[in-house]
Each structure stands twice: as C-alpha cells, then as structure tokens.
Amino acid sequence: MVWNFAAGKKERQAFRYIGHSAAVTSVAFDATHNLIASSSKDKTVRLWKPSAEGRSTVLKAHTAAVRACAFSANGCMLATCSDDKTVKVWSVPQQSFLCSLNGHTNWVRTCQLSPDARLAVSGGDDHTVRVWDVETRATVSTFEELDGSTATVARFHPDGNCVATGGSDGCLKLWDLRSARIIQYYDAHDGAVTDAAFHPSGNFLLSSSKDGTLKVWDLQEGLLLYTLHGHDGPTLGVNFSPAGGHFISGGADGQVMSWRTNFDSCLTAAAAAWGDANGGNDSGCCTGSSSSKQQGGQVAWKPFAKGCTAASAGDPAGPKTAPPARHAPPAIAAPNTIAAVRPSHRPQQQAAGPLVAVQQQEHAADSCAGLDAGLAGVLQQLVSQLDVLTSTVAAMEERVTISEDRGRRMDATLAQLLAQQQQQPALPARQAAPLPEPLPVQVQQQATQLLAAGPAVAQPSTGDKAALNGADAAGDGGAAALQQQLDSLPQAAVAGA
C-alpha cells in the first residue's frame, strides 16, 4: 500500500499495488527519482512508480527469498540481501546488476548503503555484522554478535562514521567504524529488535521490537527518551520523515501510524524540571522516563528501567552521576559527528574491540573443551570445506545473475526492434509468373524420339549431283564470255565506265 500524505487532505489517499507472488519483506522510497522498491519472498525486487497505474519493473535479484532492500542517499544505487547469503548492489537508472558481496555463511537479514554509497552494511543469521567496500567488494570490518544473537537490523549514522545494530536478543549497539569499537550498548527491548532509524539530526535513534513497543533514544546523553505504545502486537518497521518532524511505524496488527516528533520540547521541559529539582540550577537534564533523587548531595542517575548496560567488565559500582549540562535542545541541522554521538559521561559503555574478541575466543574455547582433539579437527575441516563450497556457489550465482541481466537487455533490444518493424509500412507482395501449360503427350513422345535418333543429315542423290555440276560449269562459261567482252572494249571506255 502507498499512502499519499498531500497537504490539505484530511483523508489519506491509498494505492494498492499488486505484483509479487509471495509475501513482501521490505519497502524503500527514493525521493530523488520518485521510486519505491519492494523485496519479496518470491526472490524478486520490484521498482514502482507511485502512481494510480501501479507499473513496476522486476529485478530477478536472488536465488532465494529477498529479505531487505535499501536505496542510497542519492537514489542511484540499490542494495538487496537474501537467504542466498549474498548482498547485491544494483544501478537504479540503468536497472542493472553491479556487484555481489559474498562472505556471510547464513541468511542475510538486513542491509543498507552509507550516505556516500561507498560502504554497505549487512547482518544475518551467522551472528555477524559486516561492513563492505562496494568498489572492491571486500569486507572492511566484521562485528560479531554475542551470545549467539542474530543481527536483524544494521543502520548507518547520518555522518557515515557509526553503525547501529539490533539483534534477536533485544539489544542495540552503536559501533564506531574508525576504531571498530562499541561506543554505546542498550539492553533495549524484551523482544527481538525488528527495525531502527536515525533522526536526520543524528541525535536520536528510533527502534521497534516484537515486544510491541517503540522507543526513542537520546544518543547524546545515552538515555531513553520515549517508550511508545500504540500497536496491538509486534511493531515491525519505523522510519523518520526527511525533515525529521514525523515518523511512521507499522505493526503486525495491520496498522500504519504517523507520529509527530516533539523531542526538543521534551528536552526543554526536562531541563526545566532538572533545574527546579536543583534549586533553579538547570545545569543538568533528564528525560521524562528517568527519575532523579538527592542522595548524599549527589544526584543519582537512573536512565530507564532496563538501563544502558555496561559493555565492559570494569564498570564502577554504585549510582551513576548526572549527565553533563545541556542548556539548549539539540538543533536539527547538519548531522553531528561521532564525537557528539559518543557519550563521554558513560565510560562503561565503551567496550574495546579486543575485549569483545577475547570474550568470543574464551566462549569458543569453553565450547570445544570437552571435544576430542581429532573430532575438533574434523569439524574444522568440515567448516572450511563448507566455506569453500559457499564461496563457489556465490560465484556461480553471480555469473547467473550477470547472464540474466544480459538476457533482459537482449530481450529489451529485440522488443524495440520488433516495435520499430511493426511501425514501418508493409511492402506489396510480388506476383509470381504463371507456370507454362504442359505439352500434349504425343508432342512429348515425338520430341523424345527425335532427341534419341540424333540430328539427321540428308545426302544428295546422283541426279542432284549432276545438276549441281552443270550449274557450276554454266556459271564458269558465262564468266569467261563476260571477260572477253570487257577486253574488247577500248581502254578509255573502260576507264570512263
């Protein structure tokens, strides 16, 4: 369904587009080219023009169900991911295949392109989040989910230096791509995270979950700003408007809800409340879902019920101190840098990448401790062979995709030639000369006999020969008499003659 939110219309106009033969898994909108992309379990991606006709172009994208699709910021590229363990990038203007990103060992659930379209991020059932260089098709960074969680969401920060990921464990993580470190970690939901979206300012993160709630996070302070209830059942998708004044949510109850953001007013009211609690000193700020109490001259900080849990083992015990001062709400202008996103007052949230790797190695060592050394070697061999097989299959699928793309271009060229041929006027048909009538049977027989006998030469008779000889003699006598007459004439007469 496509909804028209034209200004001045109280009733929203909706268009229902039909084309996919299986469930639709994801949709994306490109405001630059006014296109809608939809992915489906029917292994295809469709590009729609948002009009009443509902015309679409089909991209035979993958060999298995397509889980997600996402446009680049300029709308020139489209990323798709699938259960065939690949991420593929497409050219939107040419509607052609560009490249395939291979490396996942299980289904890929989510993907997105960076703001400059140079990088891509993906996550899936292999418990990893991968960052790719689109030009070289190489993996730039790999982040592993802890405790066997499936990576269900991966989103780029508006400045492109940070990635937010969500998993089946209900947690949200913010990764700094430059240092490959976790900079924020939230034990966010009671169910799996289904979607997430950054506010255009980069200061807020919106998340949805199977627990039926929507949550808005203040990334500058590391706080829960809102917990929203409205859907009857799991919430499946969220996104902000381009200007950031509204956001949309969809749920399993079949409803799409439009919400108005009032983050700035909430932060202003929270700052005033903080100042009243501190005797008119508004040197701090808290959110509506947090509480503050005076404890021994120091303000105890309680971000929210489930809290912003620690990502390292060195967290200091006891209550957290109040956040630093913020005299004005964040301006919705250019996206903030990663330094603004990283909460300096929450050192316990910054988990080093080596620490995560050490924890994962210890977990792997514990799981294999009870196995026989020979069995462990066999398992490692099987895993390596499976990796080689997966890479081979991915290469074959990429070749098949390229061949299909060439076939589509050839079909389009042939269709164009046929259309041009049909437009040209038809030439008049030539009339064939009538065949000669067959000769009668008698004539045919006579001709056959003559041809068999061959050419006959008539021989002259004896009388004919004598007559011919006499004619020759008479001719010779006449010529002699004429010559004598000429000789008797005078020379002058002969000359005058």
BELBELWO-V911838 format. One record per residue. N is the residue number from 1. RES is the residue in one letter. SS is DSSP state (~ for helix, > for strand, _ for the rest). Layout:
n = <N;N>
res = <RES;RES>
ss = <SS;SS>
//
This chain:
n = <1;2;3;4;5;6;7;8;9;10;11;12;13;14;15;16;17;18;19;20;21;22;23;24;25;26;27;28;29;30;31;32;33;34;35;36;37;38;39;40;41;42;43;44;45;46;47;48;49;50;51;52;53;54;55;56;57;58;59;60;61;62;63;64;65;66;67;68;69;70;71;72;73;74;75;76;77;78;79;80;81;82;83;84;85;86;87;88;89;90;91;92;93;94;95;96;97;98;99;100;101;102;103;104;105;106;107;108;109;110;111;112;113;114;115;116;117;118;119;120;121;122;123;124;125;126;127;128;129;130;131;132;133;134;135;136;137;138;139;140;141;142;143;144;145;146;147;148;149;150;151;152;153;154;155;156;157;158;159;160;161;162;163;164;165;166;167;168;169;170;171;172;173;174;175;176;177;178;179;180;181;182;183;184;185;186;187;188;189;190;191;192;193;194;195;196;197;198;199;200;201;202;203;204;205;206;207;208;209;210;211;212;213;214;215;216;217;218;219;220;221;222;223;224;225;226;227;228;229;230;231;232;233;234;235;236;237;238;239;240;241;242;243;244;245;246;247;248;249;250;251;252;253;254;255;256;257;258;259;260;261;262;263;264;265;266;267;268;269;270;271;272;273;274;275;276;277;278;279;280;281;282;283;284;285;286;287;288;289;290;291;292;293;294;295;296;297;298;299;300;301;302;303;304;305;306;307;308;309;310;311;312;313;314;315;316;317;318;319;320;321;322;323;324;325;326;327;328;329;330;331;332;333;334;335;336;337;338;339;340;341;342;343;344;345;346;347;348;349;350;351;352;353;354;355;356;357;358;359;360;361;362;363;364;365;366;367;368;369;370;371;372;373;374;375;376;377;378;379;380;381;382;383;384;385;386;387;388;389;390;391;392;393;394;395;396;397;398;399;400;401;402;403;404;405;406;407;408;409;410;411;412;413;414;415;416;417;418;419;420;421;422;423;424;425;426;427;428;429;430;431;432;433;434;435;436;437;438;439;440;441;442;443;444;445;446;447;448;449;450;451;452;453;454;455;456;457;458;459;460;461;462;463;464;465;466;467;468;469;470;471;472;473;474;475;476;477;478;479;480;481;482;483;484;485;486;487;488;489;490;491;492;493;494;495;496;497>
res = <M;V;W;N;F;A;A;G;K;K;E;R;Q;A;F;R;Y;I;G;H;S;A;A;V;T;S;V;A;F;D;A;T;H;N;L;I;A;S;S;S;K;D;K;T;V;R;L;W;K;P;S;A;E;G;R;S;T;V;L;K;A;H;T;A;A;V;R;A;C;A;F;S;A;N;G;C;M;L;A;T;C;S;D;D;K;T;V;K;V;W;S;V;P;Q;Q;S;F;L;C;S;L;N;G;H;T;N;W;V;R;T;C;Q;L;S;P;D;A;R;L;A;V;S;G;G;D;D;H;T;V;R;V;W;D;V;E;T;R;A;T;V;S;T;F;E;E;L;D;G;S;T;A;T;V;A;R;F;H;P;D;G;N;C;V;A;T;G;G;S;D;G;C;L;K;L;W;D;L;R;S;A;R;I;I;Q;Y;Y;D;A;H;D;G;A;V;T;D;A;A;F;H;P;S;G;N;F;L;L;S;S;S;K;D;G;T;L;K;V;W;D;L;Q;E;G;L;L;L;Y;T;L;H;G;H;D;G;P;T;L;G;V;N;F;S;P;A;G;G;H;F;I;S;G;G;A;D;G;Q;V;M;S;W;R;T;N;F;D;S;C;L;T;A;A;A;A;A;W;G;D;A;N;G;G;N;D;S;G;C;C;T;G;S;S;S;S;K;Q;Q;G;G;Q;V;A;W;K;P;F;A;K;G;C;T;A;A;S;A;G;D;P;A;G;P;K;T;A;P;P;A;R;H;A;P;P;A;I;A;A;P;N;T;I;A;A;V;R;P;S;H;R;P;Q;Q;Q;A;A;G;P;L;V;A;V;Q;Q;Q;E;H;A;A;D;S;C;A;G;L;D;A;G;L;A;G;V;L;Q;Q;L;V;S;Q;L;D;V;L;T;S;T;V;A;A;M;E;E;R;V;T;I;S;E;D;R;G;R;R;M;D;A;T;L;A;Q;L;L;A;Q;Q;Q;Q;Q;P;A;L;P;A;R;Q;A;A;P;L;P;E;P;L;P;V;Q;V;Q;Q;Q;A;T;Q;L;L;A;A;G;P;A;V;A;Q;P;S;T;G;D;K;A;A;L;N;G;A;D;A;A;G;D;G;G;A;A;A;L;Q;Q;Q;L;D;S;L;P;Q;A;A;V;A;G;A>
ss = <_;>;>;>;_;_;_;_;_;_;_;_;>;>;>;_;_;_;_;_;_;_;_;>;>;>;>;>;>;>;_;_;_;_;>;>;>;>;>;>;_;_;_;_;>;>;>;>;>;_;_;_;_;_;_;>;>;>;>;_;_;_;_;_;_;>;>;>;>;>;>;_;_;_;_;_;>;>;>;>;>;>;_;_;_;>;>;>;>;>;>;_;_;_;_;>;>;>;>;>;>;>;_;_;_;_;_;>;>;>;>;>;>;_;_;_;_;_;>;>;>;>;>;>;_;_;_;>;>;>;>;>;>;_;_;_;_;>;>;>;>;>;>;>;_;~;~;~;_;_;>;>;>;>;>;>;_;_;_;_;_;>;>;>;>;>;>;_;_;_;>;>;>;>;>;>;_;_;_;_;>;>;>;>;>;>;>;_;_;_;_;_;>;>;>;>;>;>;_;_;_;_;_;>;>;>;>;>;>;_;_;_;>;>;>;>;>;>;_;_;_;_;>;>;>;>;>;>;>;_;_;_;_;_;>;>;>;>;>;>;_;_;_;_;_;>;>;>;>;>;>;_;_;_;_;>;>;>;>;>;_;_;~;~;~;~;~;~;~;~;~;~;~;~;~;~;~;_;_;_;_;_;_;_;_;_;_;_;_;_;>;>;>;>;>;_;_;>;>;>;>;>;_;_;_;_;_;_;_;_;_;_;_;_;_;_;_;_;_;>;_;_;_;_;_;_;_;_;_;_;_;_;_;_;_;_;_;~;~;~;~;_;_;_;_;_;~;~;~;_;>;_;~;~;~;~;~;~;~;~;~;~;~;~;~;~;~;~;_;_;_;_;~;~;~;~;~;~;~;~;~;~;~;~;~;~;~;~;~;~;~;~;~;~;~;~;~;~;~;~;~;~;~;~;~;~;~;~;~;~;~;~;~;~;~;~;~;~;~;~;~;~;~;_;_;_;_;_;_;_;_;_;_;_;_;_;_;_;_;_;~;~;~;~;~;~;~;~;~;~;~;~;~;_;_;_;_;_;_;_;_;~;~;~;~;~;~;~;~;~;~;~;~;~;~;~;~;~;~;~;~;~;~;~;~;~;~;~;_;_;~;~;~;~;~;~;_>
//
